[in-house]
Structures are given as structure tokens and as C-alpha cells.
Amino acid sequence: MSKEILLYVGSLLPVMWGVSHLFPTRSVVAGFGEITIDNRRIVTMGWIVEGVALIYIGLLVFAVTIVESGSAVASVVYVVTSAALLVLALVSLFTGFKIKFLPFRLCPFVFTASAILILLGAPG
């Protein structure tokens, strides 16, 4: 049960970060100032996609933990989602971490912490 707690916490971090990503979309895009409508749509799409991807990753880990956390499929899900979170952490480290706005600088740590919690909670 204690390993499952790590999995639940590790899954909820990206869900909460993803949800919090979606709320400020309009103000984030507005922060770019006067840009073309195509660029505005690209930034909007990218911002929403990252939020949805984080929610999906977290919900997938959460769901597989509820259904059957000890299965071989669950183990694969834990490894693959942790790898995805670590890739996002690297991307954020080399891009968003250079921005002075604190939430951007927190992304690599949130993603890495979530990946570690999931791997620590994984069976085996």
C-alpha cells in the first residue's frame, strides 16, 4: 500500500500541474503582445497540448494503479510515463528554466519529482 501512495502522489502532480497550465492560457498568449493570428494559435495550441498531455500522463498512472498496479502492463505504463516526464523535464530545463517567471522554472522539478515517485512506487 505504501508504494501505491507514491504512485498516486506521482500521478496527481502532473494532473494538477496540467490543470493549472490550462487556466492562464489566454493571459499567457496575450503576454506575447502583438503577434500574427497564426502564431497566436500555435502558442495557444502548444500551451493547451502540454496541459492536456500532463493530465493524461497523470490519469493513466492513476487509472492503472487503481485497476491493477502489480501487472506487467502497469509496470510498462510506469516506466513509459516516467520516461515521458523526464523528457518533458529536459525540454523544460533547456527552455522554460531560463525564464524568470517562477512556474516555468519549477517545471523540471515537478516533472522529475513525479517521475521519481512513480518509479519508486512501481512494483519490482
C-alpha positions as CSV (number, residue, x, y, z in Angstrom):
1,M,0.0,0.0,0.0
2,S,2.8,2.5,0.7
3,K,4.2,2.0,-2.8
4,E,0.7,2.8,-4.2
5,I,0.7,6.1,-2.2
6,L,3.9,7.0,-4.1
7,L,2.2,6.2,-7.4
8,Y,-0.9,8.2,-6.5
9,V,1.1,11.2,-5.5
10,G,3.3,10.8,-8.5
11,S,0.3,10.7,-10.8
12,L,-1.5,13.6,-9.2
13,L,1.4,16.0,-9.6
14,P,1.2,16.2,-13.4
15,V,-2.6,16.2,-13.3
16,M,-2.6,19.3,-11.0
17,W,0.3,20.9,-13.0
18,G,-1.6,20.2,-16.2
19,V,-4.9,21.7,-14.9
20,S,-3.1,24.7,-13.6
21,H,-1.5,25.1,-17.1
22,L,-4.9,25.4,-18.8
23,F,-6.3,28.2,-16.7
24,P,-3.9,31.0,-17.7
25,T,-3.8,30.1,-21.4
26,R,-5.4,33.4,-22.5
27,S,-3.1,35.6,-20.4
28,V,0.0,33.6,-21.4
29,V,-0.8,34.1,-25.1
30,A,-1.6,37.8,-24.5
31,G,1.8,38.1,-22.9
32,F,3.4,37.6,-26.3
33,G,2.0,41.0,-27.4
34,E,1.2,41.7,-31.0
35,I,1.8,38.5,-32.9
36,T,0.2,37.1,-36.0
37,I,-3.0,35.2,-35.6
38,D,-1.2,32.0,-36.8
39,N,1.5,32.5,-34.1
40,R,-1.2,33.1,-31.5
41,R,-2.9,29.9,-32.5
42,I,0.4,28.0,-32.4
43,V,1.2,29.2,-28.9
44,T,-2.3,28.5,-27.7
45,M,-2.2,25.0,-29.2
46,G,1.2,24.3,-27.6
47,W,0.2,25.6,-24.2
48,I,-3.1,23.5,-24.2
49,V,-1.4,20.4,-25.6
50,E,1.2,20.4,-22.8
51,G,-1.5,20.8,-20.2
52,V,-3.6,18.0,-21.7
53,A,-0.6,15.7,-22.0
54,L,0.3,16.2,-18.4
55,I,-3.3,15.5,-17.3
56,Y,-3.3,12.4,-19.5
57,I,0.0,11.1,-18.1
58,G,-1.2,11.5,-14.6
59,L,-4.6,10.0,-15.2
60,L,-3.1,7.0,-17.0
61,V,-0.8,6.2,-14.0
62,F,-3.7,6.8,-11.6
63,A,-6.0,4.5,-13.5
64,V,-3.6,1.7,-14.0
65,T,-2.7,1.9,-10.3
66,I,-6.4,1.6,-9.3
67,V,-7.1,-1.3,-11.7
68,E,-4.0,-3.5,-11.3
69,S,-0.8,-1.8,-10.1
70,G,1.1,-5.1,-9.9
71,S,0.6,-6.2,-13.5
72,A,3.2,-6.3,-16.3
73,V,1.2,-3.7,-18.2
74,A,1.2,-1.4,-15.2
75,S,5.0,-1.8,-15.0
76,V,5.3,-0.8,-18.6
77,V,3.0,2.2,-18.1
78,Y,5.0,3.4,-15.1
79,V,8.3,3.2,-17.0
80,V,7.0,4.8,-20.2
81,T,5.2,7.6,-18.4
82,S,8.3,8.3,-16.2
83,A,10.4,8.5,-19.3
84,A,7.9,10.9,-20.9
85,L,8.0,13.1,-17.8
86,L,11.8,13.1,-17.8
87,V,11.9,14.1,-21.4
88,L,9.5,17.0,-20.6
89,A,11.7,17.9,-17.7
90,L,14.7,18.1,-20.0
91,V,12.8,20.2,-22.5
92,S,11.7,22.5,-19.7
93,L,15.2,22.7,-18.3
94,F,16.6,24.0,-21.5
95,T,13.7,26.3,-22.4
96,G,11.4,27.4,-19.6
97,F,14.0,27.2,-16.9
98,K,15.7,30.2,-18.5
99,I,12.6,32.4,-18.0
100,K,12.4,34.5,-14.8
101,F,8.7,33.5,-14.2
102,L,8.8,31.0,-11.3
103,P,6.2,28.5,-12.5
104,F,8.3,28.0,-15.7
105,R,11.4,27.4,-13.5
106,L,9.5,24.8,-11.4
107,C,8.5,22.6,-14.3
108,P,11.7,20.5,-14.5
109,F,11.5,19.8,-10.8
110,V,7.8,18.9,-10.8
111,F,8.2,16.6,-13.8
112,T,11.3,14.9,-12.3
113,A,9.8,14.5,-8.8
114,S,6.7,12.9,-10.4
115,A,8.8,10.5,-12.5
116,I,10.8,9.5,-9.4
117,L,7.7,8.9,-7.3
118,I,6.2,6.8,-10.0
119,L,9.4,4.7,-10.4
120,L,9.8,4.3,-6.6
121,G,6.2,3.2,-6.4
122,A,6.4,0.8,-9.3
123,P,6.4,-2.9,-8.3
124,G,9.6,-4.9,-8.6
